[in-house]
Amino acid sequence: MSSTAAMNLLGLDSNVLAANDPLNWNDTPSFQQAAVLVKSLKVVNDAAERSVALMSSFNQSVTRRESEMQKLIQVVKDNRHRIPDASKSTQLTLCVKYVASVLLLTVNIYFSYCYRRFMANTTVKI
């Protein structure tokens, strides 16, 4: 939300505030009304409260024993250490690298198999 939108929501005329020195805003009736409204608002850290609720719910659904939870937290911590950037592009890059390495390994195994069959069917004459 922009400052102008917030001021409009509070009933403040941004033109009146812009025309006056900020030191004199306390003398403006609309500023005084907005100040009373803002002071009466209850401040809530909604994101933090949601995070705590989500983690509590997750804890109850995943495991009931503390030792299992500690192991799970260690796995998550280790994964975050190994992959500090969990963005979609990083995950996609890691996935592509993994698929490429599996494909390369599969090709190597196949060629090794073909080579062994070829050598088994070939006789060497001296």
Distance bins in CASP14 RR format, pairs under 12 A and 6 or more apart:
PFRMAT RR
TARGET T0000
AUTHOR 0000-0000-0000
RMODE 2
METHOD distances of the structure
MODEL  1
1 7 0 0 0 0 0 1 0 0 0 0 0
1 8 0 0 0 0 0 1 0 0 0 0 0
1 9 1 0 0 1 0 0 0 0 0 0 0
1 10 0 0 0 0 0 1 0 0 0 0 0
2 8 0 0 0 0 1 0 0 0 0 0 0
2 9 0 0 0 0 0 1 0 0 0 0 0
2 14 0 0 0 0 0 1 0 0 0 0 0
3 9 0 0 0 0 0 1 0 0 0 0 0
3 10 0 0 0 0 0 1 0 0 0 0 0
3 12 0 0 0 0 0 1 0 0 0 0 0
3 14 1 0 0 1 0 0 0 0 0 0 0
3 17 0 0 0 0 0 1 0 0 0 0 0
3 18 0 0 0 0 0 1 0 0 0 0 0
4 10 0 0 0 0 0 1 0 0 0 0 0
4 11 0 0 0 0 0 1 0 0 0 0 0
4 12 0 0 0 0 1 0 0 0 0 0 0
4 13 0 0 0 0 0 1 0 0 0 0 0
4 14 1 0 1 0 0 0 0 0 0 0 0
4 15 0 0 0 0 0 1 0 0 0 0 0
4 17 0 0 0 0 0 1 0 0 0 0 0
4 18 0 0 0 0 0 1 0 0 0 0 0
5 11 0 0 0 0 0 1 0 0 0 0 0
5 12 0 0 0 0 0 1 0 0 0 0 0
5 14 0 0 0 0 1 0 0 0 0 0 0
6 12 0 0 0 0 1 0 0 0 0 0 0
6 14 0 0 0 0 1 0 0 0 0 0 0
6 17 0 0 0 0 0 1 0 0 0 0 0
6 34 0 0 0 0 1 0 0 0 0 0 0
6 37 0 0 0 0 0 1 0 0 0 0 0
6 38 0 0 0 0 1 0 0 0 0 0 0
6 41 0 0 0 0 0 1 0 0 0 0 0
7 13 1 0 0 1 0 0 0 0 0 0 0
7 14 1 0 1 0 0 0 0 0 0 0 0
7 15 0 0 0 0 0 1 0 0 0 0 0
7 16 0 0 0 0 1 0 0 0 0 0 0
7 17 1 0 0 1 0 0 0 0 0 0 0
7 18 0 0 0 0 0 1 0 0 0 0 0
7 25 0 0 0 0 0 1 0 0 0 0 0
7 28 0 0 0 0 0 1 0 0 0 0 0
7 30 0 0 0 0 1 0 0 0 0 0 0
7 31 0 0 0 0 1 0 0 0 0 0 0
7 34 1 0 0 1 0 0 0 0 0 0 0
7 37 0 0 0 0 0 1 0 0 0 0 0
7 38 0 0 0 0 0 1 0 0 0 0 0
8 14 1 0 0 1 0 0 0 0 0 0 0
8 15 0 0 0 0 0 1 0 0 0 0 0
8 17 0 0 0 0 0 1 0 0 0 0 0
8 30 0 0 0 0 0 1 0 0 0 0 0
8 34 0 0 0 0 0 1 0 0 0 0 0
9 34 0 0 0 0 1 0 0 0 0 0 0
9 37 0 0 0 0 1 0 0 0 0 0 0
9 38 0 0 0 0 0 1 0 0 0 0 0
9 41 0 0 0 0 0 1 0 0 0 0 0
10 17 0 0 0 0 0 1 0 0 0 0 0
10 30 0 0 0 0 1 0 0 0 0 0 0
10 31 0 0 0 0 1 0 0 0 0 0 0
10 32 0 0 0 0 0 1 0 0 0 0 0
10 33 0 0 0 0 1 0 0 0 0 0 0
10 34 1 0 1 0 0 0 0 0 0 0 0
10 35 0 0 0 0 1 0 0 0 0 0 0
10 36 0 0 0 0 0 1 0 0 0 0 0
10 37 1 0 0 1 0 0 0 0 0 0 0
10 38 1 0 0 1 0 0 0 0 0 0 0
10 39 0 0 0 0 0 1 0 0 0 0 0
10 40 0 0 0 0 0 1 0 0 0 0 0
10 41 0 0 0 0 0 1 0 0 0 0 0
11 17 0 0 0 0 0 1 0 0 0 0 0
11 28 0 0 0 0 0 1 0 0 0 0 0
11 29 0 0 0 0 0 1 0 0 0 0 0
11 30 1 0 0 1 0 0 0 0 0 0 0
11 31 0 0 0 0 1 0 0 0 0 0 0
11 32 0 0 0 0 0 1 0 0 0 0 0
11 33 1 0 0 1 0 0 0 0 0 0 0
11 34 1 0 0 1 0 0 0 0 0 0 0
11 35 0 0 0 0 0 1 0 0 0 0 0
11 36 0 0 0 0 0 1 0 0 0 0 0
11 37 0 0 0 0 1 0 0 0 0 0 0
11 38 0 0 0 0 0 1 0 0 0 0 0
12 18 0 0 0 0 0 1 0 0 0 0 0
12 20 0 0 0 0 0 1 0 0 0 0 0
12 25 0 0 0 0 1 0 0 0 0 0 0
12 28 0 0 0 0 1 0 0 0 0 0 0
12 29 0 0 0 0 0 1 0 0 0 0 0
12 30 1 0 1 0 0 0 0 0 0 0 0
12 31 1 0 0 1 0 0 0 0 0 0 0
12 32 0 0 0 0 0 1 0 0 0 0 0
12 33 0 0 0 0 1 0 0 0 0 0 0
12 34 1 0 1 0 0 0 0 0 0 0 0
12 35 0 0 0 0 1 0 0 0 0 0 0
12 37 0 0 0 0 0 1 0 0 0 0 0
12 38 0 0 0 0 0 1 0 0 0 0 0
13 19 0 0 0 0 1 0 0 0 0 0 0
13 20 0 0 0 0 0 1 0 0 0 0 0
13 25 0 0 0 0 0 1 0 0 0 0 0
13 28 0 0 0 0 1 0 0 0 0 0 0
13 29 0 0 0 0 0 1 0 0 0 0 0
13 30 1 0 0 1 0 0 0 0 0 0 0
13 31 0 0 0 0 1 0 0 0 0 0 0
13 33 0 0 0 0 0 1 0 0 0 0 0
13 34 0 0 0 0 0 1 0 0 0 0 0
14 20 0 0 0 0 0 1 0 0 0 0 0
14 25 0 0 0 0 0 1 0 0 0 0 0
14 28 0 0 0 0 0 1 0 0 0 0 0
14 30 0 0 0 0 0 1 0 0 0 0 0
14 31 0 0 0 0 0 1 0 0 0 0 0
14 34 0 0 0 0 0 1 0 0 0 0 0
15 28 0 0 0 0 0 1 0 0 0 0 0
15 30 0 0 0 0 0 1 0 0 0 0 0
16 24 0 0 0 0 0 1 0 0 0 0 0
16 25 0 0 0 0 1 0 0 0 0 0 0
16 27 0 0 0 0 0 1 0 0 0 0 0
16 28 1 0 0 1 0 0 0 0 0 0 0
16 29 0 0 0 0 1 0 0 0 0 0 0
16 30 1 0 0 1 0 0 0 0 0 0 0
16 31 0 0 0 0 1 0 0 0 0 0 0
16 34 0 0 0 0 0 1 0 0 0 0 0
17 23 0 0 0 0 0 1 0 0 0 0 0
17 24 0 0 0 0 1 0 0 0 0 0 0
17 25 1 0 0 1 0 0 0 0 0 0 0
17 26 0 0 0 0 0 1 0 0 0 0 0
17 27 0 0 0 0 0 1 0 0 0 0 0
17 28 1 0 0 1 0 0 0 0 0 0 0
17 30 0 0 0 0 1 0 0 0 0 0 0
17 31 1 0 0 1 0 0 0 0 0 0 0
17 34 0 0 0 0 1 0 0 0 0 0 0
18 25 0 0 0 0 0 1 0 0 0 0 0
18 28 0 0 0 0 0 1 0 0 0 0 0
19 25 0 0 0 0 0 1 0 0 0 0 0
19 28 0 0 0 0 1 0 0 0 0 0 0
20 26 0 0 0 0 0 1 0 0 0 0 0
20 27 0 0 0 0 1 0 0 0 0 0 0
20 28 1 0 0 1 0 0 0 0 0 0 0
20 30 0 0 0 0 0 1 0 0 0 0 0
20 31 0 0 0 0 1 0 0 0 0 0 0
21 27 0 0 0 0 1 0 0 0 0 0 0
21 28 0 0 0 0 0 1 0 0 0 0 0
22 28 0 0 0 0 0 1 0 0 0 0 0
22 31 0 0 0 0 1 0 0 0 0 0 0
23 31 0 0 0 0 0 1 0 0 0 0 0
24 31 0 0 0 0 1 0 0 0 0 0 0
24 32 0 0 0 0 0 1 0 0 0 0 0
25 31 1 0 1 0 0 0 0 0 0 0 0
25 32 0 0 0 0 1 0 0 0 0 0 0
25 34 0 0 0 0 1 0 0 0 0 0 0
25 35 0 0 0 0 1 0 0 0 0 0 0
26 32 1 0 0 1 0 0 0 0 0 0 0
26 33 0 0 0 0 0 1 0 0 0 0 0
26 34 0 0 0 0 0 1 0 0 0 0 0
26 35 1 0 0 1 0 0 0 0 0 0 0
26 36 0 0 0 0 0 1 0 0 0 0 0
27 35 0 0 0 0 0 1 0 0 0 0 0
28 34 0 0 0 0 1 0 0 0 0 0 0
28 35 0 0 0 0 1 0 0 0 0 0 0
29 35 0 0 0 0 0 1 0 0 0 0 0
29 36 0 0 0 0 0 1 0 0 0 0 0
30 36 0 0 0 0 0 1 0 0 0 0 0
30 37 0 0 0 0 0 1 0 0 0 0 0
31 37 0 0 0 0 0 1 0 0 0 0 0
31 38 0 0 0 0 0 1 0 0 0 0 0
32 38 0 0 0 0 0 1 0 0 0 0 0
32 39 0 0 0 0 0 1 0 0 0 0 0
33 39 0 0 0 0 0 1 0 0 0 0 0
33 40 0 0 0 0 0 1 0 0 0 0 0
34 40 0 0 0 0 0 1 0 0 0 0 0
34 41 0 0 0 0 0 1 0 0 0 0 0
35 41 0 0 0 0 0 1 0 0 0 0 0
43 49 0 0 0 0 0 1 0 0 0 0 0
44 50 0 0 0 0 0 1 0 0 0 0 0
45 51 0 0 0 0 1 0 0 0 0 0 0
45 52 0 0 0 0 1 0 0 0 0 0 0
46 52 0 0 0 0 0 1 0 0 0 0 0
46 53 0 0 0 0 0 1 0 0 0 0 0
47 53 0 0 0 0 0 1 0 0 0 0 0
47 54 0 0 0 0 0 1 0 0 0 0 0
48 54 0 0 0 0 0 1 0 0 0 0 0
48 55 0 0 0 0 0 1 0 0 0 0 0
49 55 0 0 0 0 0 1 0 0 0 0 0
49 56 0 0 0 0 0 1 0 0 0 0 0
50 56 0 0 0 0 0 1 0 0 0 0 0
50 57 0 0 0 0 0 1 0 0 0 0 0
51 57 0 0 0 0 0 1 0 0 0 0 0
51 58 0 0 0 0 0 1 0 0 0 0 0
52 58 0 0 0 0 0 1 0 0 0 0 0
52 59 0 0 0 0 0 1 0 0 0 0 0
53 59 0 0 0 0 0 1 0 0 0 0 0
53 60 0 0 0 0 0 1 0 0 0 0 0
54 60 0 0 0 0 0 1 0 0 0 0 0
54 61 0 0 0 0 0 1 0 0 0 0 0
55 61 0 0 0 0 0 1 0 0 0 0 0
55 62 0 0 0 0 0 1 0 0 0 0 0
55 69 0 0 0 0 0 1 0 0 0 0 0
55 72 0 0 0 0 0 1 0 0 0 0 0
55 73 0 0 0 0 0 1 0 0 0 0 0
55 76 0 0 0 0 0 1 0 0 0 0 0
56 62 0 0 0 0 0 1 0 0 0 0 0
56 69 0 0 0 0 0 1 0 0 0 0 0
58 69 0 0 0 0 1 0 0 0 0 0 0
58 72 0 0 0 0 1 0 0 0 0 0 0
58 73 0 0 0 0 0 1 0 0 0 0 0
58 76 0 0 0 0 0 1 0 0 0 0 0
59 65 0 0 0 0 0 1 0 0 0 0 0
59 66 0 0 0 0 1 0 0 0 0 0 0
59 68 0 0 0 0 0 1 0 0 0 0 0
59 69 1 0 0 1 0 0 0 0 0 0 0
59 70 0 0 0 0 0 1 0 0 0 0 0
59 72 0 0 0 0 1 0 0 0 0 0 0
59 73 0 0 0 0 1 0 0 0 0 0 0
60 69 0 0 0 0 0 1 0 0 0 0 0
61 69 0 0 0 0 0 1 0 0 0 0 0
61 72 0 0 0 0 0 1 0 0 0 0 0
62 68 1 0 0 1 0 0 0 0 0 0 0
62 69 1 0 0 1 0 0 0 0 0 0 0
62 71 0 0 0 0 0 1 0 0 0 0 0
62 72 1 0 0 1 0 0 0 0 0 0 0
62 73 0 0 0 0 0 1 0 0 0 0 0
62 75 0 0 0 0 0 1 0 0 0 0 0
62 76 0 0 0 0 0 1 0 0 0 0 0
63 69 1 0 1 0 0 0 0 0 0 0 0
63 70 0 0 0 0 1 0 0 0 0 0 0
63 71 0 0 0 0 1 0 0 0 0 0 0
63 72 1 0 0 1 0 0 0 0 0 0 0
63 73 0 0 0 0 0 1 0 0 0 0 0
63 75 0 0 0 0 0 1 0 0 0 0 0
65 71 0 0 0 0 1 0 0 0 0 0 0
65 72 0 0 0 0 0 1 0 0 0 0 0
66 72 0 0 0 0 0 1 0 0 0 0 0
66 73 0 0 0 0 0 1 0 0 0 0 0
67 73 0 0 0 0 0 1 0 0 0 0 0
67 74 0 0 0 0 0 1 0 0 0 0 0
68 74 0 0 0 0 0 1 0 0 0 0 0
68 75 0 0 0 0 0 1 0 0 0 0 0
69 75 0 0 0 0 0 1 0 0 0 0 0
69 76 0 0 0 0 0 1 0 0 0 0 0
70 76 0 0 0 0 0 1 0 0 0 0 0
70 77 0 0 0 0 0 1 0 0 0 0 0
71 77 0 0 0 0 0 1 0 0 0 0 0
71 78 0 0 0 0 0 1 0 0 0 0 0
72 78 0 0 0 0 0 1 0 0 0 0 0
72 79 0 0 0 0 0 1 0 0 0 0 0
73 79 0 0 0 0 0 1 0 0 0 0 0
73 80 0 0 0 0 0 1 0 0 0 0 0
74 80 0 0 0 0 0 1 0 0 0 0 0
74 81 0 0 0 0 0 1 0 0 0 0 0
75 81 0 0 0 0 0 1 0 0 0 0 0
75 82 0 0 0 0 0 1 0 0 0 0 0
76 82 0 0 0 0 0 1 0 0 0 0 0
76 83 0 0 0 0 0 1 0 0 0 0 0
76 86 0 0 0 0 0 1 0 0 0 0 0
77 83 0 0 0 0 0 1 0 0 0 0 0
77 84 0 0 0 0 0 1 0 0 0 0 0
78 84 0 0 0 0 0 1 0 0 0 0 0
79 86 0 0 0 0 1 0 0 0 0 0 0
79 91 0 0 0 0 0 1 0 0 0 0 0
79 94 0 0 0 0 0 1 0 0 0 0 0
80 86 1 0 0 1 0 0 0 0 0 0 0
82 90 0 0 0 0 0 1 0 0 0 0 0
82 94 0 0 0 0 1 0 0 0 0 0 0
83 90 1 0 0 1 0 0 0 0 0 0 0
83 91 1 0 0 1 0 0 0 0 0 0 0
83 93 0 0 0 0 0 1 0 0 0 0 0
83 94 1 0 0 1 0 0 0 0 0 0 0
83 95 0 0 0 0 0 1 0 0 0 0 0
83 97 0 0 0 0 0 1 0 0 0 0 0
84 90 0 0 0 0 1 0 0 0 0 0 0
85 91 0 0 0 0 1 0 0 0 0 0 0
85 92 0 0 0 0 0 1 0 0 0 0 0
85 93 0 0 0 0 1 0 0 0 0 0 0
85 94 0 0 0 0 1 0 0 0 0 0 0
86 92 0 0 0 0 0 1 0 0 0 0 0
86 93 0 0 0 0 0 1 0 0 0 0 0
86 94 0 0 0 0 0 1 0 0 0 0 0
87 93 0 0 0 0 1 0 0 0 0 0 0
87 94 0 0 0 0 0 1 0 0 0 0 0
88 94 0 0 0 0 0 1 0 0 0 0 0
88 95 0 0 0 0 0 1 0 0 0 0 0
89 95 0 0 0 0 0 1 0 0 0 0 0
89 96 0 0 0 0 0 1 0 0 0 0 0
90 96 0 0 0 0 0 1 0 0 0 0 0
90 97 0 0 0 0 0 1 0 0 0 0 0
91 97 0 0 0 0 0 1 0 0 0 0 0
91 98 0 0 0 0 0 1 0 0 0 0 0
92 98 0 0 0 0 0 1 0 0 0 0 0
92 99 0 0 0 0 0 1 0 0 0 0 0
93 99 0 0 0 0 0 1 0 0 0 0 0
93 100 0 0 0 0 0 1 0 0 0 0 0
94 100 0 0 0 0 0 1 0 0 0 0 0
94 101 0 0 0 0 0 1 0 0 0 0 0
95 101 0 0 0 0 0 1 0 0 0 0 0
95 102 0 0 0 0 0 1 0 0 0 0 0
96 102 0 0 0 0 0 1 0 0 0 0 0
96 103 0 0 0 0 0 1 0 0 0 0 0
97 103 0 0 0 0 0 1 0 0 0 0 0
97 104 0 0 0 0 0 1 0 0 0 0 0
98 104 0 0 0 0 0 1 0 0 0 0 0
98 105 0 0 0 0 0 1 0 0 0 0 0
99 105 0 0 0 0 0 1 0 0 0 0 0
99 106 0 0 0 0 0 1 0 0 0 0 0
100 106 0 0 0 0 0 1 0 0 0 0 0
100 107 0 0 0 0 0 1 0 0 0 0 0
101 107 0 0 0 0 0 1 0 0 0 0 0
101 108 0 0 0 0 0 1 0 0 0 0 0
102 108 0 0 0 0 0 1 0 0 0 0 0
102 109 0 0 0 0 0 1 0 0 0 0 0
103 109 0 0 0 0 0 1 0 0 0 0 0
103 110 0 0 0 0 0 1 0 0 0 0 0
104 110 0 0 0 0 0 1 0 0 0 0 0
104 111 0 0 0 0 0 1 0 0 0 0 0
105 111 0 0 0 0 0 1 0 0 0 0 0
105 112 0 0 0 0 0 1 0 0 0 0 0
106 112 0 0 0 0 0 1 0 0 0 0 0
106 113 0 0 0 0 0 1 0 0 0 0 0
107 113 0 0 0 0 0 1 0 0 0 0 0
107 114 0 0 0 0 0 1 0 0 0 0 0
108 114 0 0 0 0 0 1 0 0 0 0 0
108 115 0 0 0 0 0 1 0 0 0 0 0
109 115 0 0 0 0 0 1 0 0 0 0 0
109 116 0 0 0 0 0 1 0 0 0 0 0
110 116 0 0 0 0 0 1 0 0 0 0 0
110 117 0 0 0 0 0 1 0 0 0 0 0
111 117 0 0 0 0 0 1 0 0 0 0 0
111 118 0 0 0 0 0 1 0 0 0 0 0
112 118 0 0 0 0 0 1 0 0 0 0 0
112 119 0 0 0 0 0 1 0 0 0 0 0
113 119 0 0 0 0 0 1 0 0 0 0 0
113 120 0 0 0 0 0 1 0 0 0 0 0
114 120 0 0 0 0 0 1 0 0 0 0 0
114 121 0 0 0 0 0 1 0 0 0 0 0
115 121 0 0 0 0 0 1 0 0 0 0 0
115 122 0 0 0 0 0 1 0 0 0 0 0
116 122 0 0 0 0 0 1 0 0 0 0 0
END
